[in-house]
């Protein structure tokens, strides 16, 4: 645990005093990835605007994240999980990712006048907004079933603004679950037929960023494992287990 021997700094969880309502809203919007990504479904066609609250538990020195919203004058709250980054902004962003992973939020469709003018493009964009949670969940479940415990969605190296999907901090193993389209899988990626210049450039940037991430982590002593969306999660988990247990044995 990051804060085992010392309390987390105030900047990791406390909001700046004196912020206006507009500024607080903007802070939540940035962390969630947009104002339209902050809505939850209350059922019966009703929605509510949600916010993330960070709380410090002094006895355990843990920062916990909660999703909060108002429903007919009553405050609804659900626990999202613990966050461990050193800044409030990144911890808020992590908490919002947890909310989407837990399928608590409504995924907005792009506007009708969006440049993503085809239903196929809108489906791709929608899938990207959900951060491929189904493959990630399947992989994490398979790893967990093998008796391994790990951290989720965290930067392996402090100060490096790259987050891994599954992290084994003690043995320095970082797992990335890569979507076949967004990361340019050699077997399944097919260039877009419309607006191809935009999409090809975007995918190539993702590939370049992946290579740069691998290089930086390996230079810091980490082992990087990438699992494609199309891979069988049980087989991938077995591969990960072998690597992780071997590194534990060498500790």
PAKOLVEX-724447 format. One record per atom (N, C-alpha, C, O, CB): y, x, z. Coordinates in steps of 0.05 Angstrom, whole numbers, padded with zeros to 5 digits, always signed. Glycine has a CB too. Example, Ala and Ser with C-alpha at 12.3 -4.5 7.8 and 13.67 -1.06 7.14 Angstrom:
% PAKOLVEX-724447
-00114+00264+00156/-00090+00246+00156/-00066+00264+00156/-00066+00285+00169/-00089+00226+00181/-00045+00257+00142/-00021+00273+00143/+00001+00258+00157/+00023+00268+00161/-00012+00282+00114/
***
This chain:
% PAKOLVEX-724447
-00024+00017+00000/+00000+00000+00000/+00025+00018+00000/+00027+00036+00016/+00000-00019+00024/+00044+00012-00018/+00067+00029-00021/+00083+00032+00004/+00093+00054+00010/+00085+00017-00043/+00085+00011+00021/+00102+00011+00044/+00086+00014+00070/+00094+00003+00090/+00119-00014+00045/+00064+00028+00069/+00047+00030+00093/+00061+00045+00115/+00058+00038+00138/+00021+00044+00085/+00075+00067+00108/+00086+00085+00129/+00116+00081+00133/+00128+00094+00151/+00080+00113+00122/+00128+00064+00117/+00157+00060+00121/+00164+00033+00110/+00151+00023+00092/+00173+00083+00106/+00185+00021+00120/+00193-00006+00110/+00205-00003+00083/+00218+00017+00076/+00213-00019+00129/+00203-00023+00066/+00215-00022+00039/+00245-00023+00041/+00256-00035+00060/+00205-00046+00022/+00259-00010+00023/+00288-00010+00024/+00299-00038+00018/+00286-00054+00004/+00300+00010+00004/+00322-00044+00028/+00334-00071+00023/+00337-00077-00006/+00334-00100-00015/+00361-00073+00036/+00342-00056-00022/+00347-00060-00051/+00321-00069-00066/+00323-00077-00089/+00357-00035-00064/+00298-00067-00052/+00273-00075-00065/+00269-00105-00063/+00252-00116-00078/+00250-00061-00051/+00284-00119-00046/+00279-00148-00043/+00304-00164-00037/+00305-00188-00044/+00259-00152-00021/+00324-00153-00024/+00347-00168-00016/+00366-00172-00040/+00371-00154-00055/+00362-00155+00007/+00377-00196-00042/+00398-00201-00062/+00425-00190-00052/+00430-00187-00028/+00400-00230-00068/+00442-00183-00071/+00469-00173-00064/+00485-00195-00051/+00485-00218-00061/+00484-00163-00088/+00498-00190-00028/+00513-00211-00015/+00538-00219-00031/+00549-00202-00046/+00522-00201+00013/+00545-00243-00028/+00570-00253-00041/+00567-00261-00070/+00587-00267-00083/+00590-00232-00040/+00541-00262-00080/+00538-00271-00108/+00544-00300-00111/+00538-00317-00094/+00509-00265-00117/+00558-00307-00133/+00564-00335-00138/+00538-00349-00148/+00518-00336-00154/+00586-00337-00159/+00539-00375-00150/+00516-00390-00160/+00510-00382-00189/+00487-00381-00196/+00522-00420-00158/+00531-00378-00204/+00527-00370-00232/+00513-00343-00234/+00496-00339-00251/+00554-00369-00247/+00521-00324-00217/+00509-00298-00217/+00480-00299-00207/+00463-00284-00218/+00525-00279-00199/+00474-00316-00188/+00446-00318-00179/+00429-00330-00200/+00406-00322-00204/+00445-00336-00153/+00440-00350-00215/+00426-00362-00237/+00420-00341-00259/+00398-00340-00270/+00441-00386-00249/+00440-00325-00265/+00437-00304-00286/+00416-00284-00278/+00400-00275-00295/+00464-00290-00291/+00415-00277-00252/+00394-00258-00242/+00366-00269-00247/+00348-00255-00256/+00399-00252-00212/+00362-00295-00240/+00336-00307-00244/+00329-00310-00274/+00306-00306-00282/+00335-00335-00231/+00349-00317-00290/+00345-00319-00319/+00335-00293-00331/+00317-00292-00347/+00370-00329-00333/+00348-00271-00323/+00341-00245-00333/+00312-00238-00325/+00296-00228-00342/+00360-00223-00323/+00305-00243-00300/+00279-00236-00291/+00257-00252-00304/+00235-00242-00310/+00277-00239-00260/+00263-00278-00310/+00243-00295-00322/+00241-00292-00352/+00221-00300-00364/+00250-00324-00316/+00261-00279-00364/+00261-00276-00393/+00276-00297-00407/+00272-00301-00431/+00233-00274-00403/+00293-00312-00393/+00309-00333-00405/+00309-00358-00388/+00290-00364-00373/+00297-00340-00433/+00331-00373-00389/+00334-00397-00373/+00312-00418-00379/+00303-00432-00362/+00361-00409-00377/+00304-00419-00405/+00285-00440-00413/+00257-00433-00404/+00239-00449-00408/+00286-00443-00443/+00253-00410-00392/+00226-00402-00383/+00223-00407-00353/+00203-00399-00341/+00221-00373-00388/+00242-00421-00341/+00242-00425-00312/+00233-00453-00303/+00238-00461-00281/+00269-00419-00300/+00221-00468-00321/+00215-00496-00315/+00185-00500-00309/+00168-00488-00321/+00223-00514-00338/+00180-00516-00289/+00153-00523-00282/+00148-00553-00288/+00168-00569-00289/+00146-00517-00252/+00124-00560-00292/+00116-00588-00298/+00110-00603-00272/+00091-00595-00258/+00092-00589-00318/+00125-00624-00266/+00120-00640-00242/+00101-00663-00248/+00094-00679-00229/+00146-00650-00231/+00093-00666-00273/+00076-00689-00280/+00092-00713-00287/+00116-00715-00281/+00058-00696-00257/+00080-00732-00301/+00093-00757-00310/+00118-00751-00326/+00137-00766-00326/+00100-00774-00286/+00117-00729-00342/+00140-00722-00359/+00164-00710-00345/+00185-00706-00358/+00148-00747-00373/+00161-00704-00320/+00184-00693-00305/+00181-00662-00303/+00159-00651-00301/+00186-00705-00277/+00205-00649-00302/+00205-00620-00300/+00225-00612-00278/+00242-00628-00271/+00213-00607-00327/+00223-00588-00269/+00242-00578-00249/+00248-00548-00254/+00230-00533-00264/+00231-00581-00220/+00273-00541-00249/+00281-00513-00252/+00272-00497-00227/+00278-00505-00205/+00311-00510-00257/+00257-00476-00232/+00247-00460-00209/+00261-00434-00206/+00275-00424-00225/+00217-00455-00213/+00259-00422-00182/+00270-00395-00177/+00249-00380-00161/+00231-00392-00149/+00296-00397-00161/+00252-00354-00161/+00234-00337-00146/+00249-00327-00121/+00272-00318-00123/+00224-00312-00163/+00236-00328-00098/+00247-00318-00073/+00229-00295-00063/+00205-00298-00063/+00248-00341-00052/+00242-00274-00055/+00227-00251-00044/+00231-00250-00014/+00254-00252-00004/+00237-00224-00057/+00210-00247+00000/+00211-00246+00030/+00197-00221+00040/+00176-00213+00029/+00198-00271+00042/+00208-00209+00061/+00196-00186+00073/+00182-00195+00098/+00193-00209+00115/+00217-00164+00080/+00156-00187+00101/+00141-00193+00125/+00142-00168+00142/+00128-00149+00137/+00111-00201+00118/+00158-00168+00163/+00163-00143+00179/+00138-00131+00191/+00134-00107+00190/+00182-00149+00201/+00120-00148+00201/+00096-00137+00214/+00077-00122+00195/+00063-00104+00203/+00081-00159+00228/+00077-00131+00170/+00059-00118+00151/+00074-00101+00130/+00062-00087+00114/+00043-00139+00136/+00101-00102+00131/+00118-00087+00112/+00111-00094+00083/+00110-00076+00066/+00114-00057+00117/+00105-00119+00078/+00098-00128+00052/+00120-00147+00041/+00131-00163+00055/+00071-00143+00052/+00125-00144+00015/+00144-00162+00002/+00128-00183-00013/+00113-00177-00031/+00163-00146-00018/+00132-00207-00005/+00118-00229-00018/+00137-00246-00035/+00160-00249-00029/+00105-00247+00003/+00126-00256-00057/+00142-00272-00076/+00133-00301-00076/+00109-00307-00075/+00139-00260-00105/+00153-00318-00076/+00147-00347-00075/+00163-00361-00098/+00185-00353-00104/+00155-00360-00048/+00150-00381-00110/+00164-00397-00130/+00174-00422-00116/+00159-00435-00101/+00145-00405-00154/+00200-00428-00120/+00212-00451-00106/+00226-00469-00126/+00236-00460-00147/+00233-00441-00085/+00226-00495-00121/+00239-00515-00138/+00245-00539-00121/+00235-00543-00099/+00221-00522-00162/+00262-00556-00132/+00270-00581-00118/+00259-00605-00133/+00261-00606-00157/+00301-00582-00115/+00247-00624-00118/+00236-00648-00130/+00245-00672-00113/+00235-00677-00091/+00205-00647-00131/+00265-00686-00123/+00276-00710-00110/+00285-00703-00081/+00280-00718-00062/+00255-00732-00108/+00299-00681-00079/+00311-00673-00054/+00292-00657-00036/+00301-00647-00015/+00320-00697-00039/+00267-00655-00044/+00248-00640-00028/+00243-00613-00042/+00242-00611-00066/+00221-00655-00024/+00240-00592-00025/+00235-00565-00036/+00205-00560-00039/+00191-00562-00019/+00249-00544-00019/+00197-00553-00063/+00169-00545-00067/+00167-00515-00067/+00185-00501-00077/+00158-00557-00094/+00145-00505-00057/+00141-00476-00055/+00112-00469-00060/+00094-00483-00051/+00150-00465-00027/+00108-00448-00075/+00080-00437-00078/+00081-00407-00077/+00099-00394-00088/+00068-00447-00104/+00061-00396-00064/+00060-00367-00061/+00049-00354-00087/+00029-00363-00098/+00041-00359-00037/+00063-00334-00097/+00055-00320-00122/+00039-00295-00117/+00019-00290-00131/+00080-00314-00138/+00046-00280-00097/+00033-00254-00092/+00052-00234-00081/+00075-00239-00077/+00019-00244-00117/+00042-00210-00077/+00058-00188-00067/+00070-00172-00090/+00058-00169-00112/+00041-00169-00049/+00093-00161-00086/+00106-00143-00106/+00113-00117-00092/+00119-00116-00068/+00132-00156-00118/+00113-00095-00107/+00114-00069-00094/+00134-00049-00107/+00133-00026-00101/+00087-00057-00094/+00151-00059-00125/+00169-00041-00138/+00192-00034-00120/+00195-00045-00098/+00180-00053-00164/+00209-00015-00128/+00230-00005-00111/+00257-00019-00115/+00276-00013-00101/+00233+00024-00116/+00258-00037-00135/+00283-00052-00140/+00278-00082-00140/+00256-00090-00148/+00297-00042-00166/+00298-00096-00132/+00295-00126-00132/+00292-00136-00161/+00276-00155-00165/+00320-00138-00119/+00306-00125-00180/+00304-00135-00207/+00276-00133-00218/+00266-00152-00230/+00323-00119-00226/+00263-00110-00214/+00235-00107-00224/+00216-00124-00208/+00196-00134-00219/+00227-00078-00223/+00220-00128-00182/+00203-00145-00166/+00205-00174-00174/+00186-00189-00174/+00209-00141-00136/+00230-00183-00180/+00233-00210-00190/+00219-00214-00217/+00205-00234-00221/+00263-00216-00194/+00221-00194-00234/+00207-00195-00260/+00177-00196-00256/+00163-00211-00270/+00215-00172-00278/+00167-00180-00238/+00138-00181-00232/+00129-00208-00222/+00108-00218-00229/+00131-00159-00212/+00145-00219-00205/+00139-00246-00193/+00138-00267-00215/+00121-00284-00215/+00159-00253-00171/+00157-00266-00233/+00157-00286-00255/+00132-00282-00273/+00121-00302-00282/+00182-00283-00272/+00124-00257-00277/+00099-00253-00292/+00075-00265-00278/+00058-00276-00291/+00095-00223-00297/+00075-00263-00252/+00053-00275-00236/+00053-00305-00240/+00032-00318-00242/+00056-00268-00206/+00077-00317-00240/+00080-00346-00244/+00068-00355-00271/+00055-00375-00272/+00109-00355-00242/+00073-00339-00292/+00063-00345-00318/+00033-00340-00319/+00018-00356-00332/+00077-00330-00340/+00023-00319-00307/-00005-00313-00306/-00021-00336-00292/-00043-00342-00300/-00011-00286-00292/-00009-00347-00272/-00022-00369-00257/-00017-00396-00270/-00025-00416-00259/-00012-00369-00229/-00005-00395-00294/-00001-00419-00310/+00015-00441-00295/+00009-00465-00296/-00028-00431-00319/+00035-00432-00280/+00052-00450-00265/+00076-00460-00282/+00088-00480-00275/+00062-00437-00240/+00082-00445-00303/+00107-00450-00317/+00101-00464-00344/+00079-00462-00355/+00122-00424-00322/+00121-00478-00354/+00120-00490-00380/+00129-00469-00400/+00150-00457-00398/+00138-00515-00382/+00112-00464-00421/+00119-00445-00442/+00136-00460-00462/+00126-00478-00475/+00094-00433-00455/+00161-00452-00466/+00178-00466-00485/+00172-00460-00514/+00164-00437-00520/+00207-00460-00480/+00174-00479-00531/+00172-00475-00560/+00198-00464-00570/+00219-00472-00560/+00164-00501-00574/+00198-00446-00591/+00223-00438-00603/+00238-00462-00615/+00226-00482-00622/+00218-00417-00625/+00264-00459-00617/+00280-00480-00628/+00273-00486-00657/+00263-00468-00671/+00310-00473-00626/+00278-00510-00665/+00270-00517-00693/+00285-00500-00714/+00275-00496-00736/+00276-00546-00697/+00309-00491-00707/+00324-00475-00726/+00319-00445-00722/+00333-00428-00733/+00354-00480-00724/+00298-00438-00707/+00291-00410-00703/+00282-00397-00730/+00272-00411-00747/+00269-00407-00682/+00285-00370-00732/+00276-00357-00756/+00246-00358-00758/+00235-00354-00779/+00285-00328-00756/+00232-00364-00736/+00203-00368-00737/+00198-00397-00747/+00192-00415-00732/+00189-00364-00708/+00200-00399-00773/+00203-00426-00785/+00176-00440-00790/+00175-00463-00797/+00218-00424-00810/+00154-00425-00787/+00128-00437-00793/+00113-00443-00767/+00117-00429-00748/+00112-00419-00812/+00096-00463-00767/+00079-00468-00743/+00063-00444-00735/+00060-00439-00711/+00061-00491-00748/+00053-00428-00754/+00037-00404-00747/+00054-00384-00732/+00045-00373-00712/+00025-00391-00772/+00079-00380-00741/+00097-00361-00727/+00103-00371-00699/+00104-00355-00680/+00122-00357-00743/+00108-00397-00697/+00114-00408-00670/+00090-00404-00651/+00094-00399-00628/+00122-00437-00672/+00066-00408-00662/+00042-00404-00645/+00040-00375-00636/+00033-00370-00613/+00017-00413-00660/+00046-00356-00654/+00045-00328-00647/+00065-00322-00625/+00059-00308-00606/+00049-00310-00671/+00089-00332-00629/+00111-00327-00609/+00103-00339-00582/+00108-00327-00561/+00137-00338-00619/+00092-00362-00583/+00084-00375-00558/+00063-00359-00543/+00064-00356-00519/+00074-00404-00563/+00044-00349-00559/+00023-00333-00546/+00034-00308-00534/+00025-00299-00513/+00001-00326-00567/+00054-00296-00548/+00066-00272-00538/+00081-00277-00512/+00081-00260-00494/+00085-00260-00558/+00094-00299-00510/+00108-00306-00485/+00090-00308-00461/+00098-00302-00439/+00124-00332-00489/+00065-00316-00466/+00046-00319-00444/+00033-00292-00437/+00017-00291-00418/+00025-00339-00451/+00039-00271-00452/+00030-00244-00446/+00000-00242-00446/-00012-00226-00431/+00040-00236-00419/-00014-00256-00464/-00043-00254-00467/-00058-00257-00441/-00076-00242-00436/-00050-00228-00480/-00051-00276-00426/-00062-00279-00399/-00092-00285-00399/-00106-00276-00381/-00048-00301-00384/-00102-00298-00420/-00131-00304-00420/-00148-00279-00422/-00167-00276-00407/-00137-00323-00442/-00142-00261-00441/-00158-00236-00443/-00155-00219-00417/-00174-00208-00408/-00150-00220-00467/-00131-00218-00407/-00126-00202-00383/-00142-00214-00359/-00154-00199-00344/-00096-00201-00376/-00141-00240-00357/-00156-00253-00334/-00186-00248-00337/-00199-00243-00317/-00150-00283-00333/-00196-00251-00361/-00225-00247-00365/-00233-00219-00358/-00254-00215-00346/-00232-00254-00394/-00216-00200-00366/-00222-00172-00360/-00221-00167-00330/-00239-00154-00318/-00203-00153-00375/-00200-00177-00317/-00198-00173-00288/-00221-00186-00273/-00231-00174-00254/-00171-00184-00278/-00229-00209-00282/-00251-00223-00269/-00277-00207-00271/-00292-00205-00252/-00255-00251-00281/-00281-00196-00295/-00306-00180-00299/-00305-00154-00282/-00326-00146-00272/-00309-00173-00329/-00282-00142-00280/-00279-00117-00264/-00284-00124-00234/-00298-00110-00220/-00252-00104-00267/-00272-00146-00225/-00275-00155-00197/-00304-00161-00191/-00313-00154-00169/-00257-00180-00192/-00318-00173-00210/-00346-00180-00205/-00364-00155-00201/-00385-00157-00189/-00357-00196-00228/-00354-00132-00210/-00369-00107-00206/-00363-00094-00180/-00373-00072-00174/-00363-00088-00229/-00347-00107-00164/-00341-00096-00137/-00317-00077-00136/-00313-00065-00115/-00364-00082-00127/-00302-00074-00158/-00279-00057-00158/-00254-00072-00150/-00251-00096-00158/-00276-00044-00186/-00237-00059-00136/-00212-00072-00128/-00189-00055-00140/-00191-00031-00142/-00209-00073-00097/-00167-00069-00147/-00147-00056-00164/-00120-00070-00158/-00118-00090-00144/-00154-00058-00193/-00099-00058-00170/-00073-00070-00169/-00067-00082-00197/-00078-00073-00217/-00051-00049-00161/-00050-00102-00198/-00045-00116-00223/-00015-00113-00231/+00003-00115-00214/-00052-00146-00220/-00011-00108-00256/+00016-00108-00268/+00036-00091-00252/+00054-00102-00240/+00026-00137-00270/+00032-00065-00253/+00050-00048-00238/+00054-00022-00254/+00037-00014-00270/+00039-00041-00210/+00076-00008-00249/+00080+00018-00263/+00063+00039-00249/+00066+00044-00225/+00110+00026-00262/+00046+00052-00263/+00029+00073-00251/+00045+00096-00240/+00038+00107-00219/+00009+00083-00271/+00067+00103-00254/+00084+00126-00246/+00111+00115-00238/+00125+00102-00254/+00086+00147-00268/+00119+00121-00214/+00145+00111-00204/+00168+00124-00221/+00168+00148-00227/+00149+00119-00174/+00186+00107-00230/+00208+00116-00247/+00203+00113-00276/+00221+00114-00292/+00214+00144-00240/+00177+00109-00284/+00170+00105-00312/+00169+00075-00317/+00153+00061-00305/+00143+00119-00319/+00186+00066-00335/+00188+00037-00339/+00166+00027-00358/+00172+00015-00379/+00215+00029-00350/+00141+00032-00351/+00118+00022-00366/+00099+00011-00345/+00093+00024-00325/+00105+00045-00383/+00089-00013-00350/+00071-00026-00331/+00043-00028-00343/+00040-00034-00367/+00082-00054-00323/+00023-00023-00326/-00004-00026-00335/-00015-00053-00325/-00006-00063-00304/-00022-00003-00325/-00035-00064-00339/-00045-00090-00331/-00064-00089-00306/-00063-00106-00289/-00060-00103-00354/-00079-00067-00305/-00097-00063-00282/-00094-00033-00274/-00095-00016-00292/-00127-00070-00289/-00091-00028-00249/-00085-00001-00240/-00103+00006-00216/-00106-00009-00197/-00056+00003-00232/-00115+00030-00217/-00130+00041-00195/-00114+00066-00185/-00119+00088-00195/-00160+00049-00203/-00095+00062-00167/-00077+00083-00159/-00090+00108-00148/-00082+00130-00155/-00057+00073-00139/-00110+00104-00131/-00122+00127-00118/-00135+00147-00138/-00133+00171-00134/-00144+00118-00098/-00148+00137-00159/-00161+00154-00178/-00145+00157-00204/-00154+00169-00223/-00189+00144-00184/-00121+00146-00204/-00103+00148-00227/-00116+00139-00253/-00118+00155-00273/-00094+00177-00229/-00124+00114-00253/-00135+00102-00278/-00117+00078-00284/-00114+00060-00267/-00165+00094-00275/-00107+00076-00308/-00090+00054-00316/-00103+00039-00340/-00110+00052-00360/-00061+00064-00324/-00105+00013-00337/-00118-00003-00358/-00098-00021-00371/-00081-00034-00358/-00141-00021-00345/-00099-00021-00398/-00081-00039-00414/-00098-00058-00430/-00116-00050-00444/-00062-00022-00432/-00092-00084-00428/-00105-00104-00444/-00087-00110-00468/-00066-00123-00464/-00112-00130-00428/-00095-00101-00492/-00077-00103-00515/-00085-00125-00534/-00108-00128-00542/-00078-00076-00530/-00065-00142-00540/-00070-00163-00560/-00073-00151-00588/-00059-00133-00595/-00047-00183-00559/-00092-00162-00603/-00098-00151-00629/-00074-00152-00648/-00070-00134-00664/-00122-00166-00642/-00059-00173-00647/-00036-00176-00665/-00013-00158-00656/-00003-00142-00672/-00027-00204-00668/-00005-00161-00631/+00020-00148-00622/+00017-00118-00620/+00037-00104-00621/+00028-00159-00595/-00007-00108-00617/-00011-00079-00614/-00024-00067-00639/-00030-00043-00640/-00028-00072-00590/-00027-00083-00660/-00036-00072-00686/-00065-00063-00687/-00070-00040-00695/-00018-00050-00694/-00083-00080-00678/-00112-00073-00678/-00120-00067-00707/-00114-00081-00726/-00129-00096-00667/-00135-00044-00710/-00143-00036-00737/-00163-00055-00750/-00164-00058-00774/-00156-00008-00736/-00178-00070-00733/-00198-00088-00744/-00187-00116-00750/-00196-00130-00768/-00220-00091-00724/-00166-00125-00734/-00158-00152-00736/-00129-00157-00744/-00121-00179-00751/-00163-00166-00711/-00112-00136-00742/-00084-00140-00749/-00081-00144-00779/-00091-00129-00795/-00067-00116-00740/-00067-00165-00786/-00060-00170-00814/-00030-00173-00817/-00018-00190-00802/-00075-00196-00825/-00017-00158-00834/+00012-00160-00837/+00021-00189-00844/+00007-00204-00858/+00022-00141-00859/+00044-00196-00833/+00054-00223-00838/+00062-00226-00868/+00070-00207-00881/+00079-00228-00821/+00058-00250-00878/+00065-00255-00906/+00094-00263-00909/+00106-00259-00930/+00047-00277-00917/+00106-00274-00887/+00134-00282-00888/+00149-00265-00868/+00139-00258-00847/+00138-00312-00882/+00174-00257-00875/+00190-00241-00858/+00175-00215-00850/+00177-00206-00828/+00198-00256-00832/+00160-00204-00870/+00142-00182-00864/+00156-00157-00854/+00145-00142-00838/+00126-00175-00889/+00181-00152-00864/+00195-00128-00855/+00200-00129-00825/+00197-00109-00812/+00221-00125-00871/+00209-00152-00816/+00214-00155-00787/+00189-00150-00771/+00189-00135-00752/+00226-00182-00781/+00167-00165-00778/+00143-00163-00762/+00130-00136-00763/+00120-00126-00743/+00123-00184-00771/+00129-00124-00787/+00117-00097-00789/+00132-00077-00772/+00120-00060-00759/+00117-00088-00818/+00158-00079-00772/+00174-00060-00756/+00169-00065-00726/+00167-00046-00711/+00204-00064-00762/+00166-00090-00719/+00161-00097-00690/+00134-00086-00681/+00132-00074-00660/+00163-00127-00686/+00113-00090-00698/+00087-00081-00690/+00086-00050-00689/+00073-00039-00672/+00066-00091-00710/+00099-00037-00708/+00099-00008-00708/+00114+00003-00683/+00105+00024-00673/+00113+00003-00734/+00135-00010-00675/+00148-00002-00650/+00130-00005-00626/+00129+00012-00609/+00174-00019-00646/+00114-00027-00626/+00095-00030-00604/+00074-00008-00604/+00067+00003-00583/+00081-00058-00606/+00064-00001-00628/+00044+00020-00630/+00056+00047-00620/+00043+00062-00605/+00035+00023-00659/+00080+00052-00628/+00094+00077-00620/+00098+00078-00590/+00094+00099-00578/+00120+00080-00635/+00105+00055-00579/+00110+00054-00550/+00083+00058-00535/+00082+00072-00515/+00122+00027-00542/+00062+00047-00546/+00035+00051-00534/+00028+00081-00533/+00018+00091-00513/+00014+00035-00548/+00032+00094-00556/+00025+00123-00557/+00043+00139-00538/+00033+00157-00525/+00029+00133-00586/+00068+00132-00536/+00086+00146-00518/+00078+00141-00489/+00079+00159-00472/+00115+00137-00523/+00070+00116-00483/+00061+00109-00455/+00036+00126-00448/+00035+00138-00427/+00055+00080-00453/+00017+00127-00466/-00008+00142-00461/-00001+00171-00456/-00011+00184-00438/-00027+00140-00485/+00017+00182-00472/+00024+00210-00470/+00037+00216-00443/+00031+00236-00430/+00042+00219-00493/+00056+00199-00435/+00070+00203-00410/+00052+00201-00386/+00053+00216-00367/+00094+00184-00408/+00034+00181-00387/+00015+00177-00364/-00005+00200-00362/-00010+00210-00341/+00001+00151-00367/-00015+00209-00385/-00034+00231-00385/-00021+00257-00375/-00034+00272-00362/-00046+00235-00413/+00005+00261-00382/+00019+00284-00373/+00023+00284-00342/+00025+00304-00329/+00046+00286-00386/+00023+00259-00331/+00025+00256-00302/-00002+00256-00288/-00003+00251-00264/+00041+00230-00296/-00023+00261-00303/-00049+00263-00291/-00065+00237-00290/-00085+00235-00276/-00047+00272-00263/-00057+00217-00306/-00070+00191-00306/-00090+00190-00330/-00086+00203-00351/-00050+00169-00308/-00110+00174-00326/-00129+00168-00348/-00122+00140-00358/-00121+00121-00342/-00159+00170-00339/-00118+00137-00383/-00110+00111-00395/-00134+00100-00410/-00146+00113-00426/-00086+00115-00414/-00140+00074-00404/-00161+00060-00419/-00148+00035-00431/-00135+00019-00417/-00185+00052-00400/-00151+00032-00457/-00140+00008-00471/-00163-00010-00480/-00183+00000-00492/-00122+00016-00495/-00161-00035-00474/-00182-00054-00481/-00170-00075-00500/-00150-00088-00494/-00193-00069-00455/-00182-00077-00524/-00172-00096-00543/-00179-00124-00536/-00199-00130-00523/-00182-00089-00571/-00162-00142-00545/-00167-00171-00540/-00194-00180-00550/-00206-00198-00538/-00144-00187-00553/-00203-00168-00572/-00228-00178-00584/-00253-00167-00570/-00275-00176-00575/-00229-00170-00614/-00250-00147-00552/-00273-00135-00539/-00285-00154-00519/-00271-00171-00506/-00265-00109-00526/-00311-00152-00515/-00325-00167-00495/-00316-00157-00467/-00319-00133-00461/-00356-00165-00498/-00305-00175-00450/-00294-00166-00424/-00315-00154-00406/-00309-00136-00390/-00280-00189-00410/-00340-00163-00407/-00361-00153-00390/-00368-00124-00398/-00371-00107-00381/-00386-00171-00391/-00370-00120-00424/-00376-00093-00434/-00353-00074-00428/-00357-00051-00420/-00381-00093-00464/-00328-00083-00431/-00305-00067-00425/-00304-00060-00395/-00297-00038-00387/-00279-00081-00434/-00310-00080-00378/-00310-00076-00350/-00330-00055-00341/-00325-00039-00324/-00315-00102-00335/-00354-00055-00354/-00375-00036-00348/-00365-00007-00355/-00371+00012-00341/-00401-00043-00363/-00351-00005-00378/-00341+00021-00386/-00320+00030-00366/-00319+00054-00358/-00328+00019-00414/-00303+00012-00357/-00283+00019-00337/-00296+00027-00310/-00287+00046-00297/-00263-00005-00333/-00317+00012-00302/-00330+00017-00277/-00341+00046-00277/-00338+00060-00257/-00353-00003-00272/-00354+00054-00298/-00366+00081-00299/-00344+00102-00295/-00348+00121-00281/-00380+00085-00326/-00322+00099-00309/-00300+00118-00307/-00289+00119-00279/-00285+00140-00267/-00278+00112-00328/-00283+00096-00268/-00270+00094-00242/-00288+00105-00220/-00279+00120-00202/-00263+00065-00236/-00314+00097-00220/-00332+00107-00199/-00336+00137-00202/-00339+00151-00181/-00360+00092-00201/-00337+00148-00225/-00340+00177-00229/-00315+00191-00217/-00318+00213-00205/-00343+00184-00258/-00292+00180-00221/-00268+00192-00210/-00267+00189-00180/-00257+00207-00166/-00243+00180-00223/-00276+00167-00169/-00278+00164-00140/-00297+00185-00129/-00292+00197-00108/-00288+00136-00132/-00319+00189-00142/-00339+00209-00133/-00328+00237-00132/-00336+00253-00116/-00364+00208-00150/-00308+00242-00149/-00297+00269-00150/-00273+00273-00132/-00262+00295-00130/-00288+00275-00178/-00266+00251-00117/-00243+00254-00099/-00250+00271-00075/-00233+00275-00057/-00234+00225-00090/
***
